Amino acid sequence: MSSEPTTNPVPNFDEGPSDRTLAIICSKGNLDMAYPGLILANAALGEGVEVHMFFTFWGFDMITKKRMADLKFTMLGNTATHMPQGLGGLPGMTAMATTMMRKQIASIDVPTVPEMLEQIVASGGHLWACQMSADMMHLSKDDLYDAVEAIINASTFIEMTGGAQLLFI
């Protein structure tokens, strides 16, 4: 019996566009949680996967014109920082942590959140805003990043992405 895999683990990039769809629900708007969805969307688009991103609750910060370029990172409650939690509550710590994270992101040439959104849209990705969240936050389409296609309800998003691979971030 052969121990070789039955399929090639390396993707064949010459196959053309995929018939796959990826639906990403972005529910968090802090700096460290904005990037996972954006990076996965960009990667999927690069593989020819159709991408739909749905921004809800605090994920709205990623697409709200007044906030999208100034997302924050806080150490408070984030055990992954490997620092004493008491430090996160000290005055100025969120600003310091945000500055440090932005420098780390820039040092490896990762685009800013607005630049990532621009790349996603330029690559054919779709951006949707949650109706309930817009209502709760008293925001209209004019308050949102121009490339957001529409403010829709969750049922519409689920229907339009039927059969898609779904990621909730």
Phi and psi in degrees as GROMACS dihedral restraints (atoms count N, CA, C in turn):
[ dihedral_restraints ]
;  ai    aj    ak    al  type     phi  dphi    fc
    3     4     5     6     1   -80.1    20    10
    4     5     6     7     1   142.5    20    10
    6     7     8     9     1   -95.4    20    10
    7     8     9    10     1     4.2    20    10
    9    10    11    12     1   -75.2    20    10
   10    11    12    13     1   145.3    20    10
   12    13    14    15     1   -64.8    20    10
   13    14    15    16     1   150.0    20    10
   15    16    17    18     1   -81.1    20    10
   16    17    18    19     1   -18.3    20    10
   18    19    20    21     1  -124.1    20    10
   19    20    21    22     1   155.3    20    10
   21    22    23    24     1   -77.8    20    10
   22    23    24    25     1   120.0    20    10
   24    25    26    27     1   -73.1    20    10
   25    26    27    28     1   -11.5    20    10
   27    28    29    30     1   -92.7    20    10
   28    29    30    31     1   123.8    20    10
   30    31    32    33     1   -64.0    20    10
   31    32    33    34     1   148.8    20    10
   33    34    35    36     1   -94.9    20    10
   34    35    36    37     1   104.1    20    10
   36    37    38    39     1   -76.7    20    10
   37    38    39    40     1    -3.7    20    10
   39    40    41    42     1   -92.9    20    10
   40    41    42    43     1     5.5    20    10
   42    43    44    45     1   -74.2    20    10
   43    44    45    46     1   -15.0    20    10
   45    46    47    48     1    91.1    20    10
   46    47    48    49     1  -171.4    20    10
   48    49    50    51     1   -62.5    20    10
   49    50    51    52     1   149.4    20    10
   51    52    53    54     1   -87.6    20    10
   52    53    54    55     1   158.4    20    10
   54    55    56    57     1  -100.0    20    10
   55    56    57    58     1    15.2    20    10
   57    58    59    60     1   -87.8    20    10
   58    59    60    61     1   154.7    20    10
   60    61    62    63     1  -130.6    20    10
   61    62    63    64     1   136.6    20    10
   63    64    65    66     1  -118.0    20    10
   64    65    66    67     1   126.0    20    10
   66    67    68    69     1  -111.4    20    10
   67    68    69    70     1   121.3    20    10
   69    70    71    72     1  -115.6    20    10
   70    71    72    73     1   123.2    20    10
   72    73    74    75     1  -100.4    20    10
   73    74    75    76     1   115.4    20    10
   75    76    77    78     1  -100.6    20    10
   76    77    78    79     1   109.4    20    10
   78    79    80    81     1  -110.8    20    10
   79    80    81    82     1    -1.6    20    10
   81    82    83    84     1  -125.9    20    10
   82    83    84    85     1   139.0    20    10
   84    85    86    87     1  -117.2    20    10
   85    86    87    88     1    14.3    20    10
   87    88    89    90     1   -82.5    20    10
   88    89    90    91     1   158.8    20    10
   90    91    92    93     1   -54.2    20    10
   91    92    93    94     1   -45.2    20    10
   93    94    95    96     1   -72.0    20    10
   94    95    96    97     1   -23.0    20    10
   96    97    98    99     1   -96.8    20    10
   97    98    99   100     1    -7.8    20    10
   99   100   101   102     1   -74.1    20    10
  100   101   102   103     1   -39.2    20    10
  102   103   104   105     1   -68.7    20    10
  103   104   105   106     1   -37.6    20    10
  105   106   107   108     1   -55.0    20    10
  106   107   108   109     1   -47.8    20    10
  108   109   110   111     1   -65.0    20    10
  109   110   111   112     1   -40.9    20    10
  111   112   113   114     1   -65.9    20    10
  112   113   114   115     1   -42.6    20    10
  114   115   116   117     1   -66.7    20    10
  115   116   117   118     1   -43.7    20    10
  117   118   119   120     1   -65.0    20    10
  118   119   120   121     1   -39.0    20    10
  120   121   122   123     1   -62.4    20    10
  121   122   123   124     1   -45.5    20    10
  123   124   125   126     1   -61.9    20    10
  124   125   126   127     1   -43.8    20    10
  126   127   128   129     1   -63.3    20    10
  127   128   129   130     1   -44.0    20    10
  129   130   131   132     1   -62.9    20    10
  130   131   132   133     1   -43.6    20    10
  132   133   134   135     1   -61.0    20    10
  133   134   135   136     1   -37.8    20    10
  135   136   137   138     1   -64.0    20    10
  136   137   138   139     1   -22.3    20    10
  138   139   140   141     1   -95.9    20    10
  139   140   141   142     1     5.5    20    10
  141   142   143   144     1    83.2    20    10
  142   143   144   145     1    14.4    20    10
  144   145   146   147     1   -85.9    20    10
  145   146   147   148     1   136.1    20    10
  147   148   149   150     1   -70.8    20    10
  148   149   150   151     1   133.8    20    10
  150   151   152   153     1  -125.6    20    10
  151   152   153   154     1   132.4    20    10
  153   154   155   156     1  -126.4    20    10
  154   155   156   157     1   125.6    20    10
  156   157   158   159     1  -112.1    20    10
  157   158   159   160     1   131.4    20    10
  159   160   161   162     1  -117.6    20    10
  160   161   162   163     1   118.6    20    10
  162   163   164   165     1  -101.0    20    10
  163   164   165   166     1   122.5    20    10
  165   166   167   168     1  -137.7    20    10
  166   167   168   169     1   159.3    20    10
  168   169   170   171     1    45.2    20    10
  169   170   171   172     1  -127.0    20    10
  171   172   173   174     1   -72.4    20    10
  172   173   174   175     1   -12.8    20    10
  174   175   176   177     1   -62.2    20    10
  175   176   177   178     1   -18.5    20    10
  177   178   179   180     1   -59.2    20    10
  178   179   180   181     1   -29.0    20    10
  180   181   182   183     1   -57.8    20    10
  181   182   183   184     1   -29.2    20    10
  183   184   185   186     1   -68.5    20    10
  184   185   186   187     1   -23.6    20    10
  186   187   188   189     1  -120.4    20    10
  187   188   189   190     1     3.6    20    10
  189   190   191   192     1   -87.4    20    10
  190   191   192   193     1   121.3    20    10
  192   193   194   195     1   -49.6    20    10
  193   194   195   196     1   -41.1    20    10
  195   196   197   198     1   -73.4    20    10
  196   197   198   199     1   -17.7    20    10
  198   199   200   201     1  -118.0    20    10
  199   200   201   202     1   -23.9    20    10
  201   202   203   204     1   -59.8    20    10
  202   203   204   205     1   -29.0    20    10
  204   205   206   207     1   -92.3    20    10
  205   206   207   208     1    -0.1    20    10
  207   208   209   210     1  -133.7    20    10
  208   209   210   211     1    42.2    20    10
  210   211   212   213     1   -67.9    20    10
  211   212   213   214     1   148.1    20    10
  213   214   215   216     1  -107.9    20    10
  214   215   216   217     1   160.6    20    10
  216   217   218   219     1  -126.0    20    10
  217   218   219   220     1   129.1    20    10
  219   220   221   222     1  -120.6    20    10
  220   221   222   223     1   143.3    20    10
  222   223   224   225     1   -83.2    20    10
  223   224   225   226     1   -21.5    20    10
  225   226   227   228     1   -61.6    20    10
  226   227   228   229     1   120.5    20    10
  228   229   230   231     1    78.9    20    10
  229   230   231   232     1     2.3    20    10
  231   232   233   234     1  -106.8    20    10
  232   233   234   235     1    94.0    20    10
  234   235   236   237     1   -68.9    20    10
  235   236   237   238     1   -16.5    20    10
  237   238   239   240     1   -69.6    20    10
  238   239   240   241     1   -11.5    20    10
  240   241   242   243     1   -75.7    20    10
  241   242   243   244     1   -14.6    20    10
  243   244   245   246     1    57.5    20    10
  244   245   246   247     1    35.2    20    10
  246   247   248   249     1  -126.8    20    10
  247   248   249   250     1   157.2    20    10
  249   250   251   252     1   -57.6    20    10
  250   251   252   253     1   131.0    20    10
  252   253   254   255     1   -61.4    20    10
  253   254   255   256     1   -29.7    20    10
  255   256   257   258     1   -60.2    20    10
  256   257   258   259     1   -28.9    20    10
  258   259   260   261     1   -65.2    20    10
  259   260   261   262     1   -32.6    20    10
  261   262   263   264     1   -62.9    20    10
  262   263   264   265     1   -24.5    20    10
  264   265   266   267     1   -88.9    20    10
  265   266   267   268     1    -5.4    20    10
  267   268   269   270     1   -72.4    20    10
  268   269   270   271     1   145.1    20    10
  270   271   272   273     1   -56.3    20    10
  271   272   273   274     1   135.3    20    10
  273   274   275   276     1    86.9    20    10
  274   275   276   277     1    -8.4    20    10
  276   277   278   279     1   -70.0    20    10
  277   278   279   280     1   -37.6    20    10
  279   280   281   282     1   -63.9    20    10
  280   281   282   283     1   -42.7    20    10
  282   283   284   285     1   -62.9    20    10
  283   284   285   286     1   -42.6    20    10
  285   286   287   288     1   -65.9    20    10
  286   287   288   289     1   -45.8    20    10
  288   289   290   291     1   -63.6    20    10
  289   290   291   292     1   -39.2    20    10
  291   292   293   294     1   -64.3    20    10
  292   293   294   295     1   -45.2    20    10
  294   295   296   297     1   -61.0    20    10
  295   296   297   298     1   -44.2    20    10
  297   298   299   300     1   -63.0    20    10
  298   299   300   301     1   -43.9    20    10
  300   301   302   303     1   -66.1    20    10
  301   302   303   304     1   -41.3    20    10
  303   304   305   306     1   -60.9    20    10
  304   305   306   307     1   -40.0    20    10
  306   307   308   309     1   -64.5    20    10
  307   308   309   310     1   -41.5    20    10
  309   310   311   312     1   -63.7    20    10
  310   311   312   313     1   -43.0    20    10
  312   313   314   315     1   -63.0    20    10
  313   314   315   316     1   -46.5    20    10
  315   316   317   318     1   -65.5    20    10
  316   317   318   319     1   -33.9    20    10
  318   319   320   321     1   -65.3    20    10
  319   320   321   322     1   -21.1    20    10
  321   322   323   324     1  -109.3    20    10
  322   323   324   325     1    20.5    20    10
  324   325   326   327     1    59.5    20    10
  325   326   327   328     1    34.9    20    10
  327   328   329   330     1   -85.7    20    10
  328   329   330   331     1   130.5    20    10
  330   331   332   333     1   -64.0    20    10
  331   332   333   334     1   160.8    20    10
  333   334   335   336     1   -68.9    20    10
  334   335   336   337     1   169.0    20    10
  336   337   338   339     1   -58.0    20    10
  337   338   339   340     1   -50.2    20    10
  339   340   341   342     1   -59.1    20    10
  340   341   342   343     1   -37.9    20    10
  342   343   344   345     1   -66.6    20    10
  343   344   345   346     1   -38.7    20    10
  345   346   347   348     1   -64.1    20    10
  346   347   348   349     1   -43.5    20    10
  348   349   350   351     1   -60.3    20    10
  349   350   351   352     1   -41.7    20    10
  351   352   353   354     1   -60.7    20    10
  352   353   354   355     1   -43.2    20    10
  354   355   356   357     1   -63.7    20    10
  355   356   357   358     1   -41.5    20    10
  357   358   359   360     1   -62.2    20    10
  358   359   360   361     1   -46.6    20    10
  360   361   362   363     1   -65.8    20    10
  361   362   363   364     1   -42.1    20    10
  363   364   365   366     1   -63.3    20    10
  364   365   366   367     1   -25.8    20    10
  366   367   368   369     1   -90.9    20    10
  367   368   369   370     1     2.5    20    10
  369   370   371   372     1   102.3    20    10
  370   371   372   373     1     5.2    20    10
  372   373   374   375     1   -73.3    20    10
  373   374   375   376     1   156.3    20    10
  375   376   377   378     1  -115.4    20    10
  376   377   378   379     1   133.8    20    10
  378   379   380   381     1  -114.0    20    10
  379   380   381   382     1   129.3    20    10
  381   382   383   384     1  -129.8    20    10
  382   383   384   385     1   143.5    20    10
  384   385   386   387     1  -108.9    20    10
  385   386   387   388     1   144.6    20    10
  387   388   389   390     1   -78.6    20    10
  388   389   390   391     1   126.1    20    10
  390   391   392   393     1   -60.4    20    10
  391   392   393   394     1   -46.1    20    10
  393   394   395   396     1   -62.2    20    10
  394   395   396   397     1   -41.8    20    10
  396   397   398   399     1   -66.4    20    10
  397   398   399   400     1   -40.2    20    10
  399   400   401   402     1   -61.6    20    10
  400   401   402   403     1   -43.3    20    10
  402   403   404   405     1   -63.8    20    10
  403   404   405   406     1   -45.4    20    10
  405   406   407   408     1   -60.8    20    10
  406   407   408   409     1   -38.2    20    10
  408   409   410   411     1   -95.0    20    10
  409   410   411   412     1     3.1    20    10
  411   412   413   414     1    55.7    20    10
  412   413   414   415     1    47.3    20    10
  414   415   416   417     1  -113.9    20    10
  415   416   417   418     1   146.9    20    10
  417   418   419   420     1  -116.9    20    10
  418   419   420   421     1   174.7    20    10
  420   421   422   423     1   -57.3    20    10
  421   422   423   424     1   -32.4    20    10
  423   424   425   426     1   -63.0    20    10
  424   425   426   427     1   -24.8    20    10
  426   427   428   429     1   -81.5    20    10
  427   428   429   430     1   -11.1    20    10
  429   430   431   432     1  -102.4    20    10
  430   431   432   433     1   158.6    20    10
  432   433   434   435     1   -47.1    20    10
  433   434   435   436     1   133.7    20    10
  435   436   437   438     1   -57.2    20    10
  436   437   438   439     1   -29.2    20    10
  438   439   440   441     1   -82.9    20    10
  439   440   441   442     1    -2.0    20    10
  441   442   443   444     1   -65.2    20    10
  442   443   444   445     1   123.9    20    10
  444   445   446   447     1   -71.0    20    10
  445   446   447   448     1   -39.4    20    10
  447   448   449   450     1  -169.1    20    10
  448   449   450   451     1   163.9    20    10
  450   451   452   453     1   -98.2    20    10
  451   452   453   454     1   118.2    20    10
  453   454   455   456     1  -129.5    20    10
  454   455   456   457     1   162.3    20    10
  456   457   458   459     1   -86.3    20    10
  457   458   459   460     1   165.6    20    10
  459   460   461   462     1   -60.8    20    10
  460   461   462   463     1   -37.5    20    10
  462   463   464   465     1   -62.0    20    10
  463   464   465   466     1   -41.0    20    10
  465   466   467   468     1   -63.6    20    10
  466   467   468   469     1   -42.5    20    10
  468   469   470   471     1   -63.0    20    10
  469   470   471   472     1   -44.7    20    10
  471   472   473   474     1   -61.9    20    10
  472   473   474   475     1   -42.7    20    10
  474   475   476   477     1   -65.8    20    10
  475   476   477   478     1   -44.0    20    10
  477   478   479   480     1   -70.0    20    10
  478   479   480   481     1   -19.6    20    10
  480   481   482   483     1  -112.0    20    10
  481   482   483   484     1    23.4    20    10
  483   484   485   486     1   -51.9    20    10
  484   485   486   487     1   130.8    20    10
  486   487   488   489     1    83.2    20    10
  487   488   489   490     1    -2.1    20    10
  489   490   491   492     1   -76.4    20    10
  490   491   492   493     1   156.2    20    10
  492   493   494   495     1   -72.4    20    10
  493   494   495   496     1   130.4    20    10
  495   496   497   498     1  -113.9    20    10
  496   497   498   499     1   130.4    20    10
  498   499   500   501     1  -121.6    20    10
  499   500   501   502     1   131.1    20    10
  501   502   503   504     1  -112.6    20    10
  502   503   504   505     1   116.6    20    10
